[in-house]
Amino acid sequence: MQKGERADLAVAGAEFAVRVTPRARVASCVLEDGVWKIAVNAPPEDGRANAAVAAALAHVLGVAKGRVVLVRGASSRDKRFRLE
């Protein structure tokens, strides 16, 4: 996906369900049945994968990284992010 390709979803207060694959060979970000499936190269240690997922989601939505906040699922593959 190109940067800002899903800018139509970038509404303040919107929440996004995310399924994460850490340590993926190829990073990707796909919206499938209302759930973002995001694969990142970062390992799930010290919050690095969470930060990479937030950055990827922000990139696709075309917003600043600081606007994407993890709401639930810090140590789970299924996460919930909110756009501030």
Rosetta constraint file for C-alpha pairs under 8 A:
AtomPair CA 1 CA 5 HARMONIC 6.36 0.50
AtomPair CA 1 CA 29 HARMONIC 7.22 0.50
AtomPair CA 1 CA 30 HARMONIC 7.96 0.50
AtomPair CA 1 CA 60 HARMONIC 6.73 0.50
AtomPair CA 2 CA 60 HARMONIC 6.63 0.50
AtomPair CA 3 CA 59 HARMONIC 5.41 0.50
AtomPair CA 3 CA 60 HARMONIC 4.94 0.50
AtomPair CA 3 CA 61 HARMONIC 6.97 0.50
AtomPair CA 3 CA 62 HARMONIC 5.67 0.50
AtomPair CA 4 CA 59 HARMONIC 6.45 0.50
AtomPair CA 4 CA 60 HARMONIC 4.98 0.50
AtomPair CA 4 CA 61 HARMONIC 4.72 0.50
AtomPair CA 4 CA 62 HARMONIC 3.69 0.50
AtomPair CA 4 CA 63 HARMONIC 7.48 0.50
AtomPair CA 5 CA 60 HARMONIC 5.94 0.50
AtomPair CA 5 CA 61 HARMONIC 6.51 0.50
AtomPair CA 5 CA 62 HARMONIC 7.24 0.50
AtomPair CA 6 CA 10 HARMONIC 7.36 0.50
AtomPair CA 6 CA 60 HARMONIC 6.14 0.50
AtomPair CA 6 CA 61 HARMONIC 5.08 0.50
AtomPair CA 6 CA 62 HARMONIC 7.45 0.50
AtomPair CA 7 CA 60 HARMONIC 7.52 0.50
AtomPair CA 7 CA 61 HARMONIC 4.76 0.50
AtomPair CA 7 CA 62 HARMONIC 5.80 0.50
AtomPair CA 8 CA 61 HARMONIC 7.83 0.50
AtomPair CA 9 CA 14 HARMONIC 7.77 0.50
AtomPair CA 9 CA 61 HARMONIC 6.83 0.50
AtomPair CA 10 CA 14 HARMONIC 7.31 0.50
AtomPair CA 10 CA 61 HARMONIC 5.78 0.50
AtomPair CA 10 CA 62 HARMONIC 7.61 0.50
AtomPair CA 10 CA 63 HARMONIC 7.39 0.50
AtomPair CA 10 CA 83 HARMONIC 7.21 0.50
AtomPair CA 11 CA 83 HARMONIC 6.95 0.50
AtomPair CA 12 CA 83 HARMONIC 5.33 0.50
AtomPair CA 12 CA 84 HARMONIC 5.18 0.50
AtomPair CA 13 CA 82 HARMONIC 6.09 0.50
AtomPair CA 13 CA 83 HARMONIC 5.28 0.50
AtomPair CA 13 CA 84 HARMONIC 5.62 0.50
AtomPair CA 14 CA 82 HARMONIC 5.66 0.50
AtomPair CA 14 CA 83 HARMONIC 5.49 0.50
AtomPair CA 14 CA 84 HARMONIC 7.92 0.50
AtomPair CA 15 CA 80 HARMONIC 6.70 0.50
AtomPair CA 15 CA 81 HARMONIC 5.53 0.50
AtomPair CA 15 CA 82 HARMONIC 4.28 0.50
AtomPair CA 15 CA 83 HARMONIC 6.41 0.50
AtomPair CA 16 CA 35 HARMONIC 7.14 0.50
AtomPair CA 16 CA 36 HARMONIC 7.28 0.50
AtomPair CA 16 CA 80 HARMONIC 5.62 0.50
AtomPair CA 16 CA 81 HARMONIC 5.17 0.50
AtomPair CA 16 CA 82 HARMONIC 6.27 0.50
AtomPair CA 17 CA 34 HARMONIC 7.44 0.50
AtomPair CA 17 CA 35 HARMONIC 5.14 0.50
AtomPair CA 17 CA 36 HARMONIC 6.19 0.50
AtomPair CA 17 CA 78 HARMONIC 7.30 0.50
AtomPair CA 17 CA 79 HARMONIC 5.99 0.50
AtomPair CA 17 CA 80 HARMONIC 4.78 0.50
AtomPair CA 17 CA 81 HARMONIC 6.66 0.50
AtomPair CA 18 CA 35 HARMONIC 5.58 0.50
AtomPair CA 18 CA 36 HARMONIC 4.62 0.50
AtomPair CA 18 CA 37 HARMONIC 5.87 0.50
AtomPair CA 18 CA 38 HARMONIC 6.98 0.50
AtomPair CA 18 CA 77 HARMONIC 7.94 0.50
AtomPair CA 18 CA 78 HARMONIC 5.77 0.50
AtomPair CA 18 CA 79 HARMONIC 5.06 0.50
AtomPair CA 18 CA 80 HARMONIC 6.00 0.50
AtomPair CA 18 CA 81 HARMONIC 7.44 0.50
AtomPair CA 19 CA 35 HARMONIC 6.97 0.50
AtomPair CA 19 CA 36 HARMONIC 6.16 0.50
AtomPair CA 19 CA 37 HARMONIC 4.87 0.50
AtomPair CA 19 CA 38 HARMONIC 6.28 0.50
AtomPair CA 19 CA 77 HARMONIC 5.61 0.50
AtomPair CA 19 CA 78 HARMONIC 4.69 0.50
AtomPair CA 19 CA 79 HARMONIC 6.36 0.50
AtomPair CA 20 CA 37 HARMONIC 6.09 0.50
AtomPair CA 20 CA 38 HARMONIC 5.10 0.50
AtomPair CA 20 CA 39 HARMONIC 5.79 0.50
AtomPair CA 20 CA 40 HARMONIC 7.64 0.50
AtomPair CA 20 CA 53 HARMONIC 7.51 0.50
AtomPair CA 20 CA 77 HARMONIC 4.99 0.50
AtomPair CA 20 CA 78 HARMONIC 6.47 0.50
AtomPair CA 20 CA 79 HARMONIC 7.58 0.50
AtomPair CA 21 CA 37 HARMONIC 7.79 0.50
AtomPair CA 21 CA 38 HARMONIC 6.31 0.50
AtomPair CA 21 CA 39 HARMONIC 4.50 0.50
AtomPair CA 21 CA 40 HARMONIC 6.31 0.50
AtomPair CA 21 CA 77 HARMONIC 7.01 0.50
AtomPair CA 22 CA 39 HARMONIC 5.96 0.50
AtomPair CA 22 CA 40 HARMONIC 5.17 0.50
AtomPair CA 22 CA 41 HARMONIC 6.04 0.50
AtomPair CA 22 CA 42 HARMONIC 5.94 0.50
AtomPair CA 22 CA 43 HARMONIC 5.62 0.50
AtomPair CA 22 CA 44 HARMONIC 6.13 0.50
AtomPair CA 22 CA 49 HARMONIC 6.16 0.50
AtomPair CA 23 CA 39 HARMONIC 7.65 0.50
AtomPair CA 23 CA 40 HARMONIC 6.03 0.50
AtomPair CA 23 CA 41 HARMONIC 4.43 0.50
AtomPair CA 23 CA 42 HARMONIC 5.32 0.50
AtomPair CA 23 CA 43 HARMONIC 5.12 0.50
AtomPair CA 23 CA 44 HARMONIC 7.63 0.50
AtomPair CA 24 CA 39 HARMONIC 5.74 0.50
AtomPair CA 24 CA 40 HARMONIC 5.51 0.50
AtomPair CA 24 CA 41 HARMONIC 4.93 0.50
AtomPair CA 24 CA 42 HARMONIC 7.77 0.50
AtomPair CA 25 CA 40 HARMONIC 7.96 0.50
AtomPair CA 25 CA 41 HARMONIC 6.33 0.50
AtomPair CA 26 CA 39 HARMONIC 7.12 0.50
AtomPair CA 26 CA 40 HARMONIC 7.21 0.50
AtomPair CA 26 CA 41 HARMONIC 6.96 0.50
AtomPair CA 27 CA 38 HARMONIC 7.40 0.50
AtomPair CA 27 CA 39 HARMONIC 4.93 0.50
AtomPair CA 27 CA 40 HARMONIC 4.71 0.50
AtomPair CA 27 CA 41 HARMONIC 6.07 0.50
AtomPair CA 28 CA 37 HARMONIC 7.83 0.50
AtomPair CA 28 CA 38 HARMONIC 5.62 0.50
AtomPair CA 28 CA 39 HARMONIC 5.07 0.50
AtomPair CA 28 CA 40 HARMONIC 6.89 0.50
AtomPair CA 29 CA 36 HARMONIC 6.80 0.50
AtomPair CA 29 CA 37 HARMONIC 5.78 0.50
AtomPair CA 29 CA 38 HARMONIC 4.41 0.50
AtomPair CA 29 CA 39 HARMONIC 6.47 0.50
AtomPair CA 29 CA 56 HARMONIC 7.23 0.50
AtomPair CA 29 CA 57 HARMONIC 7.59 0.50
AtomPair CA 29 CA 60 HARMONIC 7.80 0.50
AtomPair CA 30 CA 36 HARMONIC 5.62 0.50
AtomPair CA 30 CA 37 HARMONIC 5.18 0.50
AtomPair CA 30 CA 38 HARMONIC 6.42 0.50
AtomPair CA 31 CA 35 HARMONIC 5.70 0.50
AtomPair CA 31 CA 36 HARMONIC 4.42 0.50
AtomPair CA 31 CA 37 HARMONIC 6.20 0.50
AtomPair CA 32 CA 36 HARMONIC 6.18 0.50
AtomPair CA 32 CA 37 HARMONIC 6.98 0.50
AtomPair CA 38 CA 53 HARMONIC 6.73 0.50
AtomPair CA 38 CA 56 HARMONIC 7.73 0.50
AtomPair CA 39 CA 53 HARMONIC 7.77 0.50
AtomPair CA 40 CA 49 HARMONIC 6.82 0.50
AtomPair CA 40 CA 52 HARMONIC 6.51 0.50
AtomPair CA 40 CA 53 HARMONIC 6.67 0.50
AtomPair CA 41 CA 49 HARMONIC 7.76 0.50
AtomPair CA 42 CA 48 HARMONIC 6.03 0.50
AtomPair CA 42 CA 49 HARMONIC 4.96 0.50
AtomPair CA 42 CA 52 HARMONIC 6.72 0.50
AtomPair CA 43 CA 48 HARMONIC 6.43 0.50
AtomPair CA 43 CA 49 HARMONIC 5.59 0.50
AtomPair CA 44 CA 48 HARMONIC 6.14 0.50
AtomPair CA 44 CA 49 HARMONIC 4.92 0.50
AtomPair CA 44 CA 50 HARMONIC 7.47 0.50
AtomPair CA 45 CA 49 HARMONIC 6.98 0.50
AtomPair CA 47 CA 51 HARMONIC 6.22 0.50
AtomPair CA 47 CA 74 HARMONIC 7.88 0.50
AtomPair CA 48 CA 52 HARMONIC 6.21 0.50
AtomPair CA 49 CA 53 HARMONIC 6.10 0.50
AtomPair CA 50 CA 54 HARMONIC 6.17 0.50
AtomPair CA 50 CA 70 HARMONIC 7.98 0.50
AtomPair CA 50 CA 74 HARMONIC 7.13 0.50
AtomPair CA 51 CA 55 HARMONIC 6.16 0.50
AtomPair CA 52 CA 56 HARMONIC 6.12 0.50
AtomPair CA 53 CA 57 HARMONIC 6.09 0.50
AtomPair CA 54 CA 58 HARMONIC 6.08 0.50
AtomPair CA 54 CA 65 HARMONIC 6.59 0.50
AtomPair CA 54 CA 68 HARMONIC 5.99 0.50
AtomPair CA 54 CA 69 HARMONIC 7.31 0.50
AtomPair CA 54 CA 70 HARMONIC 7.61 0.50
AtomPair CA 54 CA 81 HARMONIC 7.89 0.50
AtomPair CA 55 CA 59 HARMONIC 6.07 0.50
AtomPair CA 55 CA 65 HARMONIC 5.35 0.50
AtomPair CA 55 CA 68 HARMONIC 7.90 0.50
AtomPair CA 56 CA 60 HARMONIC 6.30 0.50
AtomPair CA 57 CA 61 HARMONIC 6.18 0.50
AtomPair CA 57 CA 68 HARMONIC 7.63 0.50
AtomPair CA 58 CA 62 HARMONIC 5.86 0.50
AtomPair CA 58 CA 63 HARMONIC 5.13 0.50
AtomPair CA 58 CA 64 HARMONIC 6.00 0.50
AtomPair CA 58 CA 65 HARMONIC 5.30 0.50
AtomPair CA 58 CA 67 HARMONIC 7.60 0.50
AtomPair CA 58 CA 68 HARMONIC 6.32 0.50
AtomPair CA 59 CA 63 HARMONIC 6.40 0.50
AtomPair CA 59 CA 64 HARMONIC 7.55 0.50
AtomPair CA 59 CA 65 HARMONIC 7.55 0.50
AtomPair CA 63 CA 67 HARMONIC 6.91 0.50
AtomPair CA 64 CA 68 HARMONIC 7.54 0.50
AtomPair CA 67 CA 83 HARMONIC 5.55 0.50
AtomPair CA 67 CA 84 HARMONIC 4.93 0.50
AtomPair CA 68 CA 81 HARMONIC 6.47 0.50
AtomPair CA 68 CA 82 HARMONIC 5.85 0.50
AtomPair CA 68 CA 83 HARMONIC 4.81 0.50
AtomPair CA 68 CA 84 HARMONIC 6.36 0.50
AtomPair CA 69 CA 81 HARMONIC 5.44 0.50
AtomPair CA 69 CA 82 HARMONIC 5.27 0.50
AtomPair CA 69 CA 83 HARMONIC 6.35 0.50
AtomPair CA 69 CA 84 HARMONIC 7.10 0.50
AtomPair CA 70 CA 74 HARMONIC 7.28 0.50
AtomPair CA 70 CA 79 HARMONIC 7.46 0.50
AtomPair CA 70 CA 80 HARMONIC 6.17 0.50
AtomPair CA 70 CA 81 HARMONIC 4.51 0.50
AtomPair CA 70 CA 82 HARMONIC 6.51 0.50
AtomPair CA 71 CA 79 HARMONIC 7.62 0.50
AtomPair CA 71 CA 80 HARMONIC 5.43 0.50
AtomPair CA 71 CA 81 HARMONIC 5.28 0.50
AtomPair CA 71 CA 82 HARMONIC 6.43 0.50
AtomPair CA 72 CA 79 HARMONIC 5.61 0.50
AtomPair CA 72 CA 80 HARMONIC 5.07 0.50
AtomPair CA 72 CA 81 HARMONIC 7.15 0.50
AtomPair CA 73 CA 77 HARMONIC 7.14 0.50
AtomPair CA 73 CA 78 HARMONIC 6.09 0.50
AtomPair CA 73 CA 79 HARMONIC 4.44 0.50
AtomPair CA 73 CA 80 HARMONIC 6.51 0.50
AtomPair CA 74 CA 79 HARMONIC 6.93 0.50
